[in-house]
Amino acid sequence: MDVREKISLFPHSPGVYRYYDAEGNVIYVGKAKDLHKRVAQYFVPPERLNRKTRILVSKIADAQFTVVGSEADALLLENNLIKQYKPRYNILLKDSKTYPWICVSADEYPKVFLTRRLVKDGSRYFGPYSSVMHARNLLELFRELYPLRTCALKIDSQAILRRKFRPCLEYHIGRCKGCCIGAVSKEEYGGWISEITTLLSGGGREMIRHYKGLMEEAAETLDFEQAAVYKEKMTSLEKHYGKSIISSASIGDVDVFALVQDAAEAFGHFMRIRGGSVIQSLGLGFKLQIEEEPSSVLSTFLAEIESKFGSLSKEVLVPFLPDVEIDGVEFRIPVKGDKLALLQLGTRNAKELQFNTLKQREHTDPDQFYLKVMEDLQKALGMKELPRHMECFDNSNIQGTNPVASCVVFRDGKPSKKDYRRFKIKTVIGANDYASMKEVVNRRYSRMLMEAPDDLPQLVVIDGGKGQLDFAYQALAELGLTERLTVVGLAKRLEEVIRVGDPYPLFIDRNSQALKVLQQIRDEAHRFGITFHRNLRSKAQVDSALREIMGVGEKTEQRLLLHYGSVARIAAASRSDLAAFLGSDALAGRILDTLNES
């Protein structure tokens, strides 16, 4: 049966569908609340699909489905099948790290320790924690509050009765109560473990109130020593949880999902809030194999977090609605107040994860990094082509003297210094930056059209505002290049991008690598141009100092500088030495008198 005929028989029910290639490999897994309608969306005229989806559809040789009871079940099944088959065209979790958990063992006298392995032996696991430091700080807090055992002994009632163990140093220094020798009852030890699990479940405020009540009771009965113990525990809890309190406890228990996405990747950050404190947080990256709607990526993120942390809270804060509904879960898009602040905090964390991932890639995979930067720049400027070849122009002059311009070239996001060019302004008199820019752009690209017409840049950046940009555009228009090249101006004051014909500047995210590469090429053009201008100015100053002296021409000037090294050394020479070198006492006198007067 043909694939199109087969999918026409898919039911109008929620479920999961799978696409197979000619070799029988699963190449895509998807979820749907209506299998028939969702799968039919792939088999439409090709021009209605984007490029990557057309490639996927061209490789589909077979399709299968599984009906489930609800959208939530479809979401979880999809997540499990993606992990099982790792389909080529699915959203793939990029994060391969093993995160730490805090384990409360299933022993008669449980241990509390950090682990990266989950063993199904009845132990309870809390986490995972994206920060190992945070997990270690929690363990330090527990050791400060409770004298728990840290040994690996198999302690039970029978071993204690047989006096199988001897107390270790931890017992003698007071950091363990000695459960191995029966020095602490099973009920008392179990009470400590119960309090620890309450803390790990987000009951920090509850435990602070609990210890405050015990402290007040002990004080009323004049048991001041015990009251001091409770106060110390309460203070330790307040010190620790005071650092993690995000907002008012009136928020209640919520989960927060933030997501930032571009064409090829998405980065998400999850926080679980209990009583105003973050008890769990995790950042994840996703690789998008085909164009995916943000709502679909968010659903994948939800499923991944549910598989790691268990059921979602009844209230979930999101930047936009996912493409699934989950029974018992209310998705909310906050617009003000503490909940909006929580979502903004999550978004900042997601952007930070995106930025750090890109910076790491700059060192580990620079080619992929710069390709991503160019894709971001292409998208930001609305270009038809990737800006693999960029050029930037800058003018330099001081009150119209020694007017020069520079052109720097970036290829694949990196400077190509062998292609840099310097220009002396020839047709413009005085300080006219606009006309100077037009002259230089015209000279640069009229020559390129003659010598290397296939090596024209995709992007031209003008260091300046609307005036310089308009004159540069006029030069390109006269050469017939406005359709082939994208030209923008980059103003220094607010780092805004100026576009021809657009009255409003474009503001690119200040943290984006796309803006940073524009700033880099602009700064490089300025550096290269100002260096050229300074060299010319220095030469002009030397020329004016020697050439104005009667009897000193170009050849005499060159002989003097070659022999003495600088104008300062000529001025410091003795008259007899200078006269002997020049063969003229009168000329030596005029040179020394003029230089020393100036």
ChimeraX attribute file (.defattr): number of C-alpha atoms within 10 A of each C-alpha:
attribute: neighborCount
match mode: 1-to-1
recipient: residues
	/A:1	6
	/A:2	9
	/A:3	14
	/A:4	14
	/A:5	9
	/A:6	12
	/A:7	20
	/A:8	12
	/A:9	10
	/A:10	21
	/A:11	15
	/A:12	14
	/A:13	18
	/A:14	24
	/A:15	26
	/A:16	25
	/A:17	23
	/A:18	22
	/A:19	24
	/A:20	18
	/A:21	17
	/A:22	10
	/A:23	8
	/A:24	11
	/A:25	16
	/A:26	22
	/A:27	19
	/A:28	24
	/A:29	25
	/A:30	22
	/A:31	29
	/A:32	24
	/A:33	23
	/A:34	17
	/A:35	23
	/A:36	20
	/A:37	16
	/A:38	17
	/A:39	21
	/A:40	13
	/A:41	11
	/A:42	15
	/A:43	16
	/A:44	11
	/A:45	9
	/A:46	14
	/A:47	8
	/A:48	12
	/A:49	16
	/A:50	11
	/A:51	12
	/A:52	12
	/A:53	17
	/A:54	18
	/A:55	14
	/A:56	18
	/A:57	17
	/A:58	11
	/A:59	13
	/A:60	19
	/A:61	16
	/A:62	20
	/A:63	20
	/A:64	15
	/A:65	20
	/A:66	16
	/A:67	20
	/A:68	17
	/A:69	11
	/A:70	17
	/A:71	22
	/A:72	20
	/A:73	18
	/A:74	24
	/A:75	27
	/A:76	19
	/A:77	20
	/A:78	22
	/A:79	23
	/A:80	15
	/A:81	17
	/A:82	21
	/A:83	13
	/A:84	9
	/A:85	13
	/A:86	17
	/A:87	20
	/A:88	16
	/A:89	20
	/A:90	19
	/A:91	27
	/A:92	18
	/A:93	19
	/A:94	14
	/A:95	11
	/A:96	8
	/A:97	9
	/A:98	12
	/A:99	15
	/A:100	21
	/A:101	21
	/A:102	22
	/A:103	22
	/A:104	20
	/A:105	16
	/A:106	12
	/A:107	13
	/A:108	13
	/A:109	21
	/A:110	18
	/A:111	17
	/A:112	20
	/A:113	15
	/A:114	17
	/A:115	15
	/A:116	13
	/A:117	12
	/A:118	13
	/A:119	11
	/A:120	8
	/A:121	9
	/A:122	10
	/A:123	14
	/A:124	16
	/A:125	23
	/A:126	18
	/A:127	19
	/A:128	20
	/A:129	19
	/A:130	18
	/A:131	13
	/A:132	14
	/A:133	10
	/A:134	13
	/A:135	20
	/A:136	16
	/A:137	12
	/A:138	18
	/A:139	17
	/A:140	12
	/A:141	17
	/A:142	21
	/A:143	16
	/A:144	14
	/A:145	19
	/A:146	18
	/A:147	18
	/A:148	23
	/A:149	21
	/A:150	14
	/A:151	12
	/A:152	7
	/A:153	10
	/A:154	11
	/A:155	19
	/A:156	15
	/A:157	15
	/A:158	9
	/A:159	15
	/A:160	16
	/A:161	12
	/A:162	9
	/A:163	12
	/A:164	11
	/A:165	16
	/A:166	10
	/A:167	14
	/A:168	12
	/A:169	9
	/A:170	16
	/A:171	18
	/A:172	11
	/A:173	9
	/A:174	10
	/A:175	17
	/A:176	22
	/A:177	21
	/A:178	21
	/A:179	22
	/A:180	26
	/A:181	18
	/A:182	16
	/A:183	13
	/A:184	13
	/A:185	13
	/A:186	14
	/A:187	10
	/A:188	10
	/A:189	19
	/A:190	14
	/A:191	12
	/A:192	16
	/A:193	20
	/A:194	12
	/A:195	17
	/A:196	22
	/A:197	18
	/A:198	14
	/A:199	20
	/A:200	17
	/A:201	14
	/A:202	21
	/A:203	17
	/A:204	25
	/A:205	20
	/A:206	14
	/A:207	19
	/A:208	20
	/A:209	12
	/A:210	13
	/A:211	20
	/A:212	18
	/A:213	15
	/A:214	17
	/A:215	23
	/A:216	16
	/A:217	15
	/A:218	18
	/A:219	15
	/A:220	11
	/A:221	9
	/A:222	11
	/A:223	13
	/A:224	15
	/A:225	12
	/A:226	15
	/A:227	22
	/A:228	14
	/A:229	16
	/A:230	22
	/A:231	19
	/A:232	16
	/A:233	22
	/A:234	22
	/A:235	15
	/A:236	17
	/A:237	20
	/A:238	15
	/A:239	12
	/A:240	14
	/A:241	20
	/A:242	13
	/A:243	10
	/A:244	12
	/A:245	17
	/A:246	17
	/A:247	17
	/A:248	12
	/A:249	14
	/A:250	9
	/A:251	14
	/A:252	12
	/A:253	18
	/A:254	20
	/A:255	22
	/A:256	26
	/A:257	27
	/A:258	26
	/A:259	27
	/A:260	21
	/A:261	21
	/A:262	15
	/A:263	16
	/A:264	15
	/A:265	20
	/A:266	24
	/A:267	28
	/A:268	25
	/A:269	26
	/A:270	25
	/A:271	23
	/A:272	21
	/A:273	24
	/A:274	22
	/A:275	21
	/A:276	22
	/A:277	25
	/A:278	20
	/A:279	23
	/A:280	22
	/A:281	21
	/A:282	20
	/A:283	20
	/A:284	22
	/A:285	24
	/A:286	20
	/A:287	19
	/A:288	20
	/A:289	19
	/A:290	19
	/A:291	18
	/A:292	17
	/A:293	12
	/A:294	18
	/A:295	16
	/A:296	17
	/A:297	24
	/A:298	26
	/A:299	21
	/A:300	23
	/A:301	27
	/A:302	22
	/A:303	24
	/A:304	19
	/A:305	20
	/A:306	15
	/A:307	14
	/A:308	10
	/A:309	16
	/A:310	10
	/A:311	12
	/A:312	20
	/A:313	19
	/A:314	14
	/A:315	16
	/A:316	18
	/A:317	23
	/A:318	21
	/A:319	22
	/A:320	16
	/A:321	16
	/A:322	19
	/A:323	18
	/A:324	20
	/A:325	16
	/A:326	15
	/A:327	10
	/A:328	10
	/A:329	13
	/A:330	13
	/A:331	20
	/A:332	15
	/A:333	14
	/A:334	17
	/A:335	11
	/A:336	8
	/A:337	9
	/A:338	15
	/A:339	19
	/A:340	16
	/A:341	15
	/A:342	21
	/A:343	25
	/A:344	16
	/A:345	16
	/A:346	25
	/A:347	22
	/A:348	16
	/A:349	21
	/A:350	26
	/A:351	21
	/A:352	16
	/A:353	19
	/A:354	21
	/A:355	16
	/A:356	12
	/A:357	14
	/A:358	21
	/A:359	15
	/A:360	12
	/A:361	16
	/A:362	14
	/A:363	10
	/A:364	11
	/A:365	12
	/A:366	15
	/A:367	14
	/A:368	13
	/A:369	20
	/A:370	22
	/A:371	16
	/A:372	21
	/A:373	23
	/A:374	22
	/A:375	20
	/A:376	20
	/A:377	22
	/A:378	19
	/A:379	16
	/A:380	15
	/A:381	18
	/A:382	10
	/A:383	15
	/A:384	12
	/A:385	15
	/A:386	18
	/A:387	26
	/A:388	18
	/A:389	20
	/A:390	26
	/A:391	25
	/A:392	27
	/A:393	28
	/A:394	28
	/A:395	27
	/A:396	25
	/A:397	20
	/A:398	11
	/A:399	10
	/A:400	14
	/A:401	15
	/A:402	20
	/A:403	24
	/A:404	24
	/A:405	28
	/A:406	26
	/A:407	27
	/A:408	27
	/A:409	23
	/A:410	23
	/A:411	16
	/A:412	16
	/A:413	24
	/A:414	15
	/A:415	18
	/A:416	15
	/A:417	11
	/A:418	8
	/A:419	12
	/A:420	16
	/A:421	16
	/A:422	19
	/A:423	18
	/A:424	17
	/A:425	19
	/A:426	11
	/A:427	10
	/A:428	16
	/A:429	12
	/A:430	14
	/A:431	16
	/A:432	15
	/A:433	22
	/A:434	18
	/A:435	18
	/A:436	27
	/A:437	30
	/A:438	20
	/A:439	20
	/A:440	26
	/A:441	22
	/A:442	21
	/A:443	13
	/A:444	14
	/A:445	19
	/A:446	18
	/A:447	11
	/A:448	14
	/A:449	14
	/A:450	8
	/A:451	10
	/A:452	11
	/A:453	12
	/A:454	8
	/A:455	10
	/A:456	17
	/A:457	20
	/A:458	19
	/A:459	23
	/A:460	24
	/A:461	25
	/A:462	30
	/A:463	24
	/A:464	23
	/A:465	19
	/A:466	22
	/A:467	14
	/A:468	23
	/A:469	25
	/A:470	22
	/A:471	20
	/A:472	27
	/A:473	25
	/A:474	16
	/A:475	23
	/A:476	21
	/A:477	13
	/A:478	11
	/A:479	13
	/A:480	11
	/A:481	17
	/A:482	14
	/A:483	8
	/A:484	14
	/A:485	20
	/A:486	22
	/A:487	24
	/A:488	25
	/A:489	28
	/A:490	25
	/A:491	18
	/A:492	14
	/A:493	8
	/A:494	9
	/A:495	17
	/A:496	18
	/A:497	23
	/A:498	24
	/A:499	20
	/A:500	15
	/A:501	8
	/A:502	9
	/A:503	9
	/A:504	11
	/A:505	18
	/A:506	15
	/A:507	13
	/A:508	17
	/A:509	11
	/A:510	11
	/A:511	11
	/A:512	16
	/A:513	21
	/A:514	23
	/A:515	21
	/A:516	16
	/A:517	18
	/A:518	21
	/A:519	17
	/A:520	15
	/A:521	25
	/A:522	25
	/A:523	17
	/A:524	21
	/A:525	28
	/A:526	22
	/A:527	15
	/A:528	19
	/A:529	24
	/A:530	19
	/A:531	14
	/A:532	19
	/A:533	25
	/A:534	14
	/A:535	12
	/A:536	17
	/A:537	17
	/A:538	11
	/A:539	12
	/A:540	14
	/A:541	12
	/A:542	15
	/A:543	14
	/A:544	11
	/A:545	16
	/A:546	21
	/A:547	16
	/A:548	12
	/A:549	15
	/A:550	10
	/A:551	13
	/A:552	16
	/A:553	13
	/A:554	10
	/A:555	8
	/A:556	14
	/A:557	17
	/A:558	12
	/A:559	13
	/A:560	19
	/A:561	16
	/A:562	10
	/A:563	12
	/A:564	15
	/A:565	12
	/A:566	12
	/A:567	15
	/A:568	12
	/A:569	12
	/A:570	20
	/A:571	19
	/A:572	13
	/A:573	14
	/A:574	12
	/A:575	19
	/A:576	14
	/A:577	12
	/A:578	22
	/A:579	16
	/A:580	11
	/A:581	14
	/A:582	15
	/A:583	12
	/A:584	12
	/A:585	15
	/A:586	12
	/A:587	18
	/A:588	22
	/A:589	15
	/A:590	15
	/A:591	22
	/A:592	18
	/A:593	13
	/A:594	14
	/A:595	16
	/A:596	11
	/A:597	8
	/A:598	8
